[in-house]
Amino acid sequence: MFTQLTEFATNNALLVVAFFALIAIIIFNEAKNLGQKFTKLSPGAAVQLMNSNDDVVFLDVREPGETDNGKITKAIQIPVGSVKERISELEKHKDKPVVVYCKTGTRSSIACGALTKNGFSNVYNLTGGIMSWQEAHMPIGKK
C-alpha cells in the first residue's frame, strides 16, 4: 500500500501539493476562529437579539460615503480605521451587546477584534454585513 501511495504522489505531485495546501488553509482558518472572542451573527439572529434585549448597540464601521444608501437605524458610525482611536466613544456600551457590521462582514471582524481587546465582552460580527441584512429584507434608515 505504501508503494502505491508513493507512486501516486510521484505521478500527481501538483495534486498532492494542492491537497496539503488546502489542509493547511483549513487548519489556519479554524485556529484563527478559535482565537476570536466575538460571535458571528446572521441578520435573523441579530433581529432576535434586538427583540430580546433593548440595549443592543449597532456599530457601522463603513466609510461615510458608503452609508449614503442607508444604515441600520440608530447605528453608531465609526469607520474601521478610526475604531481604536475613538474607542472611548463606545465605553458606555462596554457591557451591552454590540453588533458590528460593514458592507460584507470583513472589515467588521477587524473592529470586533479591537473591541474585544479593549474589554468589550458581548461583541457580535454581522455575517455578510449590510448586504446580507438587505438581502434578508431587514429595514434600513437613511439617517
C-alpha positions in Angstrom: 0.0 0.0 0.0 2.8 2.4 0.8 4.4 1.9 -2.6 1.1 2.7 -4.3 0.8 5.8 -2.2 4.3 6.8 -3.1 3.7 6.1 -6.8 0.5 8.2 -6.7 2.3 11.1 -5.0 5.1 10.9 -7.5 2.8 10.8 -10.5 0.5 13.5 -9.2 2.8 15.9 -7.4 0.7 19.0 -8.1 -2.5 17.3 -6.8 -0.7 16.3 -3.6 0.7 19.8 -3.1 -2.7 21.3 -3.6 -4.2 18.8 -1.1 -1.7 19.7 1.6 -2.1 23.4 0.9 -5.9 23.1 1.3 -5.4 21.2 4.6 -3.1 24.0 5.8 -5.6 26.7 4.9 -8.4 24.8 6.7 -6.2 24.4 9.8 -5.2 28.1 9.8 -8.8 29.2 9.4 -10.0 27.1 12.2 -7.2 28.2 14.5 -8.0 31.8 13.7 -11.7 31.2 14.5 -10.8 29.6 17.9 -8.8 32.7 18.8 -11.8 35.0 18.2 -13.5 36.4 21.2 -16.6 37.5 19.3 -19.5 35.7 17.8 -20.7 35.7 14.2 -24.4 36.6 13.9 -26.8 36.2 11.0 -29.3 39.0 10.3 -32.1 36.9 11.6 -30.2 36.2 14.8 -29.4 39.9 15.1 -33.1 40.7 15.0 -33.8 38.1 17.6 -31.1 39.6 19.8 -32.7 43.1 19.3 -36.1 41.7 20.2 -34.9 40.1 23.4 -32.6 42.9 24.5 -33.3 46.6 24.3 -29.7 47.5 25.0 -28.3 46.2 21.7 -25.9 48.7 20.0 -25.2 48.5 16.3 -21.8 49.8 15.1 -21.4 50.6 11.4 -17.7 50.6 10.5 -18.1 51.6 6.9 -16.7 54.8 5.5 -19.0 57.8 5.4 -19.7 57.7 1.7 -20.8 54.0 2.0 -23.7 54.9 4.2 -25.4 57.1 1.6 -27.8 54.2 0.7 -28.7 53.8 4.4 -27.7 52.0 7.6 -29.3 50.1 10.3 -31.5 52.5 12.3 -29.7 54.1 15.3 -26.4 52.6 14.4 -23.3 54.4 15.6 -20.9 55.1 12.7 -17.2 54.9 13.2 -15.0 53.9 10.2 -13.0 50.8 10.9 -9.7 52.7 10.7 -10.8 55.0 13.5 -12.3 52.5 15.9 -9.1 52.2 18.0 -8.7 56.0 18.4 -12.4 56.5 19.1 -12.9 53.6 21.4 -13.7 56.0 24.3 -16.9 57.0 22.5 -18.1 53.4 22.9 -17.0 52.8 26.5 -20.5 53.4 27.8 -21.7 50.4 25.8 -19.0 48.1 27.1 -21.4 45.8 28.9 -24.1 45.8 26.2 -24.3 43.6 23.2 -22.5 45.3 20.3 -23.3 44.2 16.8 -20.7 45.4 14.3 -21.2 45.5 10.6 -19.6 46.8 7.4 -20.5 46.1 3.8 -19.7 42.4 3.7 -18.5 41.4 7.2 -14.8 41.5 6.6 -13.8 44.9 8.0 -16.3 44.5 10.9 -14.3 41.4 12.1 -11.2 43.8 12.5 -13.3 46.2 14.5 -14.7 43.2 16.6 -11.1 42.2 17.4 -10.3 45.8 18.5 -13.4 45.9 20.7 -12.7 42.6 22.4 -9.1 43.6 23.0 -10.4 46.7 24.8 -12.6 44.7 27.2 -15.9 44.5 25.4 -17.4 41.2 26.3 -20.6 41.0 24.2 -19.4 41.6 20.6 -21.0 40.2 17.5 -20.0 40.4 13.9 -22.9 40.6 11.5 -22.2 37.8 8.9 -22.3 39.2 5.4 -22.6 42.8 6.6 -25.2 45.3 5.5 -25.5 43.3 2.2 -26.9 40.2 4.0 -29.1 42.5 6.1 -30.7 43.9 3.0 -30.9 40.5 1.3 -32.9 39.3 4.3 -35.2 42.3 3.7 -34.4 43.9 7.1 -35.2 47.6 7.4 -32.6 50.3 7.0 -32.8 54.0 7.6 -31.3 56.9 5.7 -30.1 58.8 8.7 
